[in-house]
Amino acid sequence: MTEHQIVSILKEAEVDIPIKELCRKQGMGNSTFYKWREKYGDIKILYIKYLKDF
């Protein structure tokens, strides 16, 4: 997945959707989500960067 897709998924998790449900919807494992969250850490900074690219 691209960085934009990852940011979008992580941002979606900030809205009251259970991680398990989000991962199922995206067709990925929970561990992948948590690895991304650890790697990309501060979502707000990445999301601002993501928005600036559009």
C-alpha positions, -999 to +999 in steps of 0.1 A: +000+000+000+011+035-006+018+060+022-014+078+013-035+047+017-018+039+050-025+074+063-061+072+052-066+039+070-049+051+102-070+083+101-101+062+097-092+044+130-094+077+149-131+078+142-150+054+166-145+023+144-130-008+161-096-017+149-107-053+143-136-041+121-114-017+102-088-043+095-114-068+083-129-041+060-094-034+045-085-071+042-055-069+065-044-083+098-045-064+131-008-068+134-003-049+102-023-020+115-004-018+147+030-020+129+019+009+107+007+029+137+041+023+154+060+032+122+040+062+112+035+074+148+021+109+146-009+106+123-017+143+124+016+153+109+013+126+082-023+136+075-014+172+070+013+161+046-012+139+028-037+168+024-010+191+011-003+166-017-038+171-031 
